[in-house]
Amino acid sequence: MTDIAVGDIVSESAVRAWLGDLREPHRLADPAMTQLLKVCDRLPESASPLAVGRVASELVHEAIERLEPADGAGWKEQLPYLVLRTCFVDGAKLESAADKLGLSVRQLTRERSRAIALLRADLVAELQGLTGASSNYYFEPVPAISGFLPRPSVAEALKAALGKHRGVHVHGPAGIGKTSLIAELAVEASSVAPVLWYRLRTGVNDSLRALLFELAQHLRAQRHPRLAELTAASLPNVDVLLLSRVAVQELSNVRTLLVFDDYHLSELDPAIGTFLDDAVRRLPTLQLITVGRHQDPRPSCAVPMLVPGFTARETQVLLRQLVPSITPDLATSVHAWTRGIPQLTQLAGSWLTTATTDEIAGGMAVFTEQDEVQAFLLDCLTELMDSYDRDILEAASVFRHRFSDAQLAYVAQRTMGEVTDVCRHLARCHIAVRGRSGDVAFIHTSVRDYVYQRLTLPRQIQLHQRAWQWYDRNGDAEEADYHERMSRAVPEPAAPPNGTSSVAARQRKSSQRERVATG
């Protein structure tokens, strides 16, 4: 095999399953492990589950032992190895293992996730070394944008800035279309050079260490394996400063466009910006785009570029796609009302298909601030859902990231068919979007927050408890830990922006209807 999808064979879920079955070798003979042993030339002649399981157990034990730290290593460097030995080799239960290691159950859950990630990285590196193959590891795919309206003038300005400075920080308010704009450019650029799309997520990959790991896997796929080899060799005692120097050297051999989405989340680790500044200054083949809601934080090498709202003409074109019968005068009014923000324009288009003339006039007259307009539109659109369907929408709001129909059905305690129907309705109203992989996500974080903030405290706790059960049963310790924490100490729901509650919005809308109706 010359080109193997290592990430598919040694997935995190597979590693979790292997560790869970480590003390019962006959259960290790799953298809992924069989393929792994075949690639490593360790598949036994006897294909019986027991024979395969014994060899598989040896392979996993060897990988764990490779993580044993050097003498004199600090406690944090020792923990991954000790956690794997205690929880999986010795088979200690969670509470017992926590006592032995002097950790709380919550701390152990987090450390166990970290240890599993390190073990997976070791197995991936070992497999790649044995095959001599390049990794098919990629950054996140460039987002697929549905219903995107091209903006040639803004796109050309971005290209010009990137060509001149090689580093651009694209910023603007939520829903202005930053990601759509960059995704369009990235798709075009990917035909001539690799595009690395990196979306920062708090507590997941918002550190320089995480960035260097992903860079290492990508560079290996480009037949530059030195960074990956050094990273694997240094685990678990990773020298971030040394590896960042190696990363710059390796990137000098690859023409690359690096995109950082949600860059404002990098504030917790300023070393990310320092590394990017150094890389762009040193490497003429590297281009960088960071995307955030504000002008700062940004790398000093990246010139700021504010994304403007839609022009009146662009708003009219988008509205005609959503509401073919819209009049020019109404399109002009909607443009002024939404201030040309594409996300609000899409929501307004869905609202206009059901609103009466009085409701349109009233809504535009009463609600003027951006947050108020969004809350009003979402209020109107969700009012069209009955309470049975709204329960499913509420359940969706507890997920931090994308979610599957199966996850939502479990948390909402509804059938898959019911969930699919509601998600289809949410997509039609531009409240949510279904990706190519089948997962669903709110169209923007602010929309998810709108729904979540209106849940009562008991409802939040109830939904987080169900989400906790789902992730715990499916082996995702990180998400299980998050939902467990939220189910035990959920803060009071934050007041909607500008003090506008859904009840107040309906009252004000009703009052305005009465005033318009009575002249």
C-alpha positions as CSV (number, residue, x, y, z in Angstrom):
1,M,0.0,0.0,0.0
2,T,1.6,3.3,-1.1
3,D,-1.0,5.8,0.0
4,I,-3.1,4.9,3.0
5,A,-5.8,6.9,4.8
6,V,-4.1,6.7,8.2
7,G,-6.7,8.9,9.9
8,D,-9.5,6.6,8.7
9,I,-7.8,3.5,10.1
10,V,-6.6,4.9,13.4
11,S,-9.5,7.2,14.2
12,E,-10.0,8.5,17.7
13,S,-13.2,6.5,18.1
14,A,-11.3,3.3,17.0
15,V,-8.5,4.0,19.6
16,R,-11.1,4.5,22.3
17,A,-12.7,1.2,21.4
18,W,-9.4,-0.7,21.4
19,L,-8.4,0.6,24.8
20,G,-11.8,-0.3,26.2
21,D,-11.4,-3.9,25.0
22,L,-7.7,-4.2,25.9
23,R,-8.4,-6.7,28.6
24,E,-10.6,-8.8,26.3
25,P,-8.3,-9.4,23.3
26,H,-10.9,-11.4,21.3
27,R,-13.0,-8.2,21.0
28,L,-10.1,-6.3,19.4
29,A,-10.5,-8.1,16.0
30,D,-12.6,-5.4,14.4
31,P,-12.2,-4.4,10.7
32,A,-10.1,-1.3,11.5
33,M,-7.6,-3.3,13.6
34,T,-7.4,-6.0,11.1
35,Q,-6.5,-3.5,8.4
36,L,-4.0,-1.9,10.7
37,L,-2.3,-5.2,11.5
38,K,-2.2,-6.0,7.7
39,V,-0.5,-2.7,6.9
40,C,2.0,-3.3,9.7
41,D,2.6,-6.9,8.4
42,R,1.6,-8.3,11.8
43,L,-1.7,-10.0,10.8
44,P,-1.5,-13.6,12.0
45,E,-2.0,-16.5,9.6
46,S,-4.9,-17.7,11.7
47,A,-7.8,-15.2,11.2
48,S,-9.6,-16.3,14.4
49,P,-10.7,-13.4,16.6
50,L,-8.5,-14.7,19.4
51,A,-5.3,-14.8,17.3
52,V,-5.9,-11.4,15.8
53,G,-6.8,-10.0,19.2
54,R,-3.6,-11.2,20.9
55,V,-1.4,-9.5,18.3
56,A,-3.6,-6.4,18.4
57,S,-3.2,-6.3,22.2
58,E,0.5,-6.5,21.9
59,L,0.5,-3.6,19.4
60,V,-1.6,-1.3,21.6
61,H,0.5,-2.2,24.7
62,E,3.7,-1.3,22.8
63,A,2.2,2.0,21.8
64,I,1.4,2.8,25.4
65,E,4.9,1.9,26.5
66,R,6.3,4.3,23.9
67,L,4.6,7.1,25.8
68,E,6.5,6.3,29.0
69,P,8.3,9.6,29.9
70,A,12.0,9.9,30.6
71,D,13.4,9.8,34.1
72,G,12.9,13.0,35.9
73,A,9.9,14.1,33.7
74,G,7.4,16.4,35.4
75,W,4.0,15.3,36.6
76,K,2.1,16.6,33.6
77,E,4.5,14.8,31.3
78,Q,4.0,11.5,33.2
79,L,0.2,11.8,33.4
80,P,-0.7,10.4,29.9
81,Y,1.3,7.3,30.4
82,L,0.0,6.8,33.9
83,V,-3.6,7.4,32.9
84,L,-3.4,4.8,30.1
85,R,-1.7,2.2,32.3
86,T,-4.2,2.7,35.2
87,C,-7.4,3.0,33.3
88,F,-6.9,0.5,30.5
89,V,-3.9,-1.8,31.2
90,D,-4.8,-2.3,34.8
91,G,-8.5,-1.8,34.1
92,A,-9.3,0.4,37.1
93,K,-12.7,2.0,37.3
94,L,-13.0,5.7,36.9
95,E,-13.5,6.5,40.6
96,S,-10.8,4.1,41.7
97,A,-8.3,5.4,39.0
98,A,-9.0,8.9,40.1
99,D,-8.1,8.0,43.7
100,K,-4.9,6.3,42.7
101,L,-3.7,9.2,40.6
102,G,-4.8,11.9,43.0
103,L,-7.3,13.5,40.6
104,S,-10.9,14.3,40.6
105,V,-13.1,12.3,38.3
106,R,-13.6,15.4,36.2
107,Q,-9.8,16.0,35.9
108,L,-9.2,12.3,35.1
109,T,-11.8,12.5,32.3
110,R,-10.0,15.4,30.7
111,E,-6.6,13.8,31.1
112,R,-7.9,10.5,29.7
113,S,-9.0,12.3,26.5
114,R,-5.6,14.0,26.2
115,A,-3.8,10.6,26.7
116,I,-6.0,9.0,24.0
117,A,-5.1,11.8,21.6
118,L,-1.4,11.3,22.2
119,L,-1.7,7.5,21.8
120,R,-3.5,8.0,18.5
121,A,-0.8,10.4,17.3
122,D,1.8,7.8,18.2
123,L,0.0,5.0,16.3
124,V,-0.5,7.2,13.3
125,A,3.2,8.1,13.2
126,E,4.2,4.5,13.7
127,L,1.9,3.4,10.8
128,Q,3.2,6.1,8.5
129,G,6.7,5.2,9.3
130,L,6.2,1.5,8.5
131,T,4.4,2.1,5.2
132,G,6.6,5.0,4.1
133,A,3.3,6.5,2.8
134,S,2.1,10.0,2.9
135,S,-0.7,10.8,5.2
136,N,-4.1,11.6,3.8
137,Y,-4.6,14.0,6.7
138,Y,-6.2,17.3,5.8
139,F,-7.2,20.4,7.7
140,E,-10.9,21.1,7.9
141,P,-12.6,21.3,4.5
142,V,-13.3,24.7,3.1
143,P,-16.9,25.4,4.2
144,A,-19.6,24.7,1.6
145,I,-21.6,27.9,1.3
146,S,-25.3,27.5,0.2
147,G,-27.2,30.4,-1.3
148,F,-24.0,32.4,-1.5
149,L,-24.2,35.7,-3.5
150,P,-20.9,36.5,-5.2
151,R,-19.5,40.0,-4.4
152,P,-16.9,40.6,-7.1
153,S,-15.7,44.1,-5.9
154,V,-15.1,42.8,-2.3
155,A,-13.5,39.6,-3.6
156,E,-11.1,41.6,-5.8
157,A,-10.2,43.9,-3.0
158,L,-9.3,40.9,-0.8
159,K,-7.2,39.4,-3.6
160,A,-5.3,42.6,-4.1
161,A,-4.6,43.0,-0.4
162,L,-3.4,39.4,-0.2
163,G,-1.2,39.8,-3.2
164,K,0.4,42.9,-1.9
165,H,0.8,42.1,1.8
166,R,0.6,38.2,1.9
167,G,-1.3,38.6,5.2
168,V,-4.8,39.9,5.6
169,H,-7.1,40.1,8.6
170,V,-10.8,40.0,7.5
171,H,-13.2,41.4,10.1
172,G,-16.8,42.5,10.4
173,P,-19.9,42.0,12.5
174,A,-21.6,38.6,12.9
175,G,-23.5,37.5,9.8
176,I,-21.7,40.0,7.4
177,G,-20.5,37.1,5.2
178,K,-16.8,36.9,6.1
179,T,-16.5,33.1,6.0
180,S,-18.5,33.0,2.7
181,L,-16.1,35.5,1.1
182,I,-13.0,33.7,2.2
183,A,-14.4,30.3,1.3
184,E,-15.0,31.5,-2.3
185,L,-11.4,32.7,-2.6
186,A,-10.0,29.5,-0.9
187,V,-11.8,27.2,-3.4
188,E,-10.4,29.2,-6.3
189,A,-6.9,29.2,-4.8
190,S,-6.9,25.5,-4.0
191,S,-6.6,24.7,-7.7
192,V,-3.0,26.0,-7.7
193,A,-1.8,25.6,-4.1
194,P,-2.8,23.8,-0.9
195,V,-5.3,25.6,1.3
196,L,-5.2,24.9,5.0
197,W,-8.5,25.9,6.7
198,Y,-8.1,26.1,10.5
199,R,-11.1,27.0,12.5
200,L,-10.2,27.8,16.1
201,R,-12.3,26.2,18.8
202,T,-12.0,27.0,22.5
203,G,-10.4,24.2,24.4
204,V,-9.9,22.1,21.3
205,N,-7.3,23.5,19.1
206,D,-6.7,27.1,20.3
207,S,-3.0,26.6,21.1
208,L,0.3,26.7,19.2
209,R,0.9,23.1,20.2
210,A,-2.3,22.0,18.5
211,L,-1.5,24.0,15.4
212,L,1.9,22.5,15.1
213,F,0.5,19.0,15.3
214,E,-2.0,19.7,12.4
215,L,0.8,21.4,10.4
216,A,2.9,18.3,10.9
217,Q,0.3,16.0,9.5
218,H,-0.4,18.2,6.5
219,L,3.3,18.5,5.7
220,R,3.8,14.8,5.9
221,A,1.0,14.5,3.3
222,Q,3.1,16.9,1.1
223,R,6.1,14.6,1.5
224,H,7.8,16.7,4.1
225,P,7.7,14.4,7.1
226,R,10.4,15.9,9.3
227,L,8.1,18.0,11.6
228,A,5.8,15.0,12.1
229,E,8.7,12.7,12.9
230,L,10.1,15.1,15.4
231,T,6.7,15.7,17.0
232,A,6.2,11.9,17.4
233,A,9.7,11.4,18.8
234,S,9.2,14.2,21.4
235,L,5.9,13.0,22.7
236,P,4.8,13.6,25.4
237,N,7.6,16.1,26.1
238,V,6.8,18.4,23.2
239,D,9.2,21.4,22.8
240,V,6.9,23.9,21.1
241,L,9.6,26.5,20.5
242,L,11.9,24.0,18.7
243,L,9.1,22.5,16.7
244,S,7.9,26.0,15.6
245,R,11.3,26.6,14.1
246,V,11.2,23.3,12.3
247,A,7.6,24.1,11.0
248,V,8.8,27.4,9.5
249,Q,11.7,25.5,7.8
250,E,9.4,22.8,6.4
251,L,6.8,25.3,5.2
252,S,9.5,27.0,3.1
253,N,9.2,24.0,0.8
254,V,5.4,24.3,0.2
255,R,3.4,27.0,-1.4
256,T,0.5,27.5,1.0
257,L,-2.6,29.6,1.8
258,L,-3.3,29.3,5.5
259,V,-6.8,30.5,6.7
260,F,-7.6,31.0,10.4
261,D,-11.4,31.2,11.0
262,D,-12.7,32.6,14.3
263,Y,-9.2,34.1,15.0
264,H,-10.5,36.1,18.0
265,L,-10.4,32.8,19.9
266,S,-6.5,32.8,19.7
267,E,-6.3,35.4,22.5
268,L,-5.6,32.6,25.1
269,D,-2.4,31.7,23.3
270,P,-0.5,34.8,21.9
271,A,2.2,32.4,20.7
272,I,-0.1,31.5,17.7
273,G,0.1,35.1,16.4
274,T,3.9,35.3,17.1
275,F,4.5,32.1,15.1
276,L,2.3,33.3,12.2
277,D,4.1,36.7,12.1
278,D,7.5,35.0,11.9
279,A,6.4,32.5,9.2
280,V,4.9,35.2,6.9
281,R,8.0,37.4,7.3
282,R,10.4,34.6,6.5
283,L,8.5,32.7,3.8
284,P,7.6,34.4,0.5
285,T,5.5,31.3,-0.5
286,L,3.2,31.6,2.5
287,Q,-0.1,33.6,2.4
288,L,-2.2,34.1,5.5
289,I,-5.8,35.1,6.0
290,T,-7.3,35.5,9.5
291,V,-11.0,36.0,10.1
292,G,-12.5,37.6,13.2
293,R,-15.3,39.8,14.4
294,H,-13.1,42.8,15.3
295,Q,-10.0,44.4,14.0
296,D,-8.0,43.1,16.9
297,P,-6.6,40.6,17.8
298,R,-4.8,40.0,14.6
299,P,-1.2,39.1,13.6
300,S,0.9,42.2,13.1
301,C,1.8,41.0,9.6
302,A,-1.9,41.0,8.6
303,V,-3.4,44.2,7.3
304,P,-7.0,44.7,8.4
305,M,-9.8,44.6,5.9
306,L,-13.4,45.4,6.9
307,V,-16.1,43.5,5.1
308,P,-18.9,46.0,4.1
309,G,-22.6,45.2,4.1
310,F,-24.5,44.4,1.0
311,T,-25.2,47.3,-1.4
312,A,-28.8,48.0,-2.1
313,R,-28.4,46.2,-5.4
314,E,-27.0,43.1,-3.8
315,T,-29.7,43.0,-1.1
316,Q,-32.3,43.2,-3.9
317,V,-30.8,40.3,-5.8
318,L,-30.7,38.1,-2.8
319,L,-34.3,39.0,-1.8
320,R,-35.5,38.2,-5.3
321,Q,-34.0,34.7,-5.0
322,L,-35.9,34.2,-1.7
323,V,-39.1,36.2,-2.5
324,P,-39.6,36.4,-6.3
325,S,-42.6,38.7,-5.9
326,I,-40.9,41.4,-3.8
327,T,-41.2,44.9,-5.0
328,P,-38.2,47.3,-5.5
329,D,-39.6,49.6,-2.8
330,L,-39.9,46.9,-0.2
331,A,-36.4,45.5,-1.1
332,T,-35.0,49.0,-0.5
333,S,-36.8,49.2,2.9
334,V,-35.4,45.8,3.9
335,H,-31.9,46.9,2.9
336,A,-32.1,49.9,5.1
337,W,-33.6,47.9,7.9
338,T,-31.0,45.1,7.9
339,R,-28.1,47.4,7.1
340,G,-27.1,45.1,4.3
341,I,-26.1,42.2,6.6
342,P,-26.6,39.0,4.6
343,Q,-27.6,36.9,7.5
344,L,-30.4,39.3,8.5
345,T,-31.4,39.6,4.8
346,Q,-31.9,35.8,4.5
347,L,-34.0,35.7,7.7
348,A,-36.0,38.7,6.5
349,G,-36.7,36.9,3.2
350,S,-38.1,33.9,5.1
351,W,-40.2,36.2,7.2
352,L,-41.6,38.2,4.3
353,T,-43.2,35.0,2.8
354,T,-45.7,34.8,5.7
355,A,-45.9,38.3,7.2
356,T,-48.8,40.6,6.5
357,T,-48.4,44.2,5.3
358,D,-49.1,45.6,8.8
359,E,-46.6,43.2,10.4
360,I,-43.9,44.2,7.9
361,A,-44.6,47.9,8.6
362,G,-44.7,47.4,12.3
363,G,-41.6,45.3,12.6
364,M,-39.5,47.7,10.6
365,A,-40.8,50.7,12.5
366,V,-40.3,49.3,16.0
367,F,-37.0,47.4,15.8
368,T,-34.0,49.3,14.6
369,E,-30.8,47.9,16.2
370,Q,-29.1,44.9,14.7
371,D,-29.6,42.6,17.7
372,E,-33.3,43.7,17.9
373,V,-33.9,43.0,14.3
374,Q,-32.4,39.5,14.5
375,A,-34.3,38.7,17.7
376,F,-37.6,39.9,16.1
377,L,-37.1,37.9,12.9
378,L,-36.1,34.7,14.8
379,D,-39.1,35.3,17.1
380,C,-41.5,35.5,14.1
381,L,-40.0,32.4,12.4
382,T,-40.0,30.2,15.5
383,E,-43.6,31.3,16.3
384,L,-44.6,29.5,13.1
385,M,-43.4,26.2,14.8
386,D,-45.8,24.4,17.1
387,S,-44.6,23.6,20.7
388,Y,-43.9,20.0,19.7
389,D,-41.4,21.1,17.0
390,R,-40.0,23.9,19.1
391,D,-38.9,21.4,21.7
392,I,-36.6,19.9,19.0
393,L,-35.2,23.3,18.2
394,E,-34.5,23.9,21.9
395,A,-32.7,20.6,22.2
396,A,-30.5,21.5,19.2
397,S,-29.3,24.7,21.0
398,V,-27.3,22.8,23.6
399,F,-24.9,21.4,21.1
400,R,-21.7,23.5,20.8
401,H,-20.9,22.3,17.3
402,R,-22.5,20.3,14.5
403,F,-24.9,17.5,15.5
404,S,-26.4,14.5,13.8
405,D,-30.0,13.6,13.6
406,A,-29.4,10.7,15.9
407,Q,-27.8,12.9,18.5
408,L,-30.7,15.4,18.3
409,A,-33.3,12.6,18.4
410,Y,-31.7,11.3,21.6
411,V,-31.5,14.6,23.4
412,A,-35.0,15.8,22.2
413,Q,-36.4,12.3,22.9
414,R,-38.1,12.2,19.5
415,T,-38.0,9.9,16.5
416,M,-35.5,10.3,13.7
417,G,-38.3,11.1,11.3
418,E,-39.6,14.0,13.5
419,V,-36.1,15.4,13.8
420,T,-35.4,15.2,10.1
421,D,-38.6,17.1,9.3
422,V,-37.8,19.9,11.8
423,C,-34.3,20.3,10.6
424,R,-35.6,20.5,7.0
425,H,-37.9,23.3,8.1
426,L,-35.0,25.1,9.9
427,A,-32.9,24.9,6.8
428,R,-35.7,26.4,4.6
429,C,-36.0,29.3,7.1
430,H,-32.2,29.9,7.1
431,I,-32.0,29.1,10.8
432,A,-29.8,26.0,10.3
433,V,-27.9,24.4,7.5
434,R,-27.2,20.7,6.7
435,G,-23.6,19.9,5.6
436,R,-22.5,17.5,3.0
437,S,-21.7,14.9,5.6
438,G,-25.3,15.0,6.9
439,D,-24.7,16.8,10.1
440,V,-26.7,19.9,11.0
441,A,-25.5,23.3,12.5
442,F,-27.1,26.6,13.3
443,I,-26.3,29.0,10.5
444,H,-24.5,31.2,12.9
445,T,-23.4,31.1,16.6
446,S,-25.6,34.1,17.3
447,V,-28.7,32.2,16.2
448,R,-27.8,29.2,18.4
449,D,-27.3,31.7,21.3
450,Y,-30.7,33.3,20.7
451,V,-32.5,29.9,21.1
452,Y,-30.3,28.8,24.1
453,Q,-30.7,32.0,26.1
454,R,-34.5,31.7,26.1
455,L,-34.5,28.3,27.7
456,T,-35.5,28.1,31.4
457,L,-32.8,26.9,33.8
458,P,-34.5,23.6,34.4
459,R,-34.8,23.0,30.7
460,Q,-31.1,23.7,30.1
461,I,-30.2,21.3,32.9
462,Q,-32.5,18.6,31.5
463,L,-31.1,18.9,27.9
464,H,-27.5,19.0,29.0
465,Q,-28.0,15.8,31.1
466,R,-29.3,14.0,28.0
467,A,-26.4,15.3,25.9
468,W,-24.0,14.2,28.6
469,Q,-25.5,10.6,28.5
470,W,-25.2,10.5,24.7
471,Y,-21.6,11.5,24.6
472,D,-20.6,9.4,27.6
473,R,-22.2,6.3,26.0
474,N,-20.5,7.0,22.6
475,G,-17.0,7.5,24.1
476,D,-16.6,11.3,23.5
477,A,-15.1,12.2,26.9
478,E,-14.5,15.9,26.1
479,E,-18.1,16.7,25.1
480,A,-19.4,14.5,27.9
481,D,-17.4,16.5,30.4
482,Y,-18.7,19.8,29.0
483,H,-22.3,18.7,29.2
484,E,-21.8,17.2,32.7
485,R,-20.4,20.5,33.9
486,M,-23.3,22.5,32.3
487,S,-25.9,20.2,33.8
488,R,-24.6,20.7,37.3
489,A,-23.9,24.4,37.2
490,V,-25.8,26.1,34.4
491,P,-25.7,29.9,34.8
492,E,-28.8,32.0,34.7
493,P,-29.9,32.6,31.1
494,A,-28.2,35.8,29.9
495,A,-30.5,38.7,29.0
496,P,-30.9,39.1,25.2
497,P,-28.9,41.9,23.7
498,N,-30.3,45.4,24.4
499,G,-32.7,43.9,26.9
500,T,-35.1,42.6,24.3
501,S,-36.8,39.4,25.4
502,S,-39.0,37.3,23.2
503,V,-42.0,38.2,25.3
504,A,-41.2,41.9,25.1
505,A,-40.7,41.6,21.3
506,R,-44.1,40.0,20.9
507,Q,-45.7,42.6,23.0
508,R,-44.1,45.5,21.2
509,K,-44.9,43.9,17.8
510,S,-48.6,43.4,18.9
511,S,-48.8,47.0,20.1
512,Q,-47.4,48.2,16.8
513,R,-49.9,46.1,14.8
514,E,-52.7,47.8,16.8
515,R,-51.3,51.3,16.1
516,V,-51.0,50.6,12.4
517,A,-54.4,48.9,12.2
518,T,-56.1,51.9,13.9
519,G,-54.3,54.5,11.8
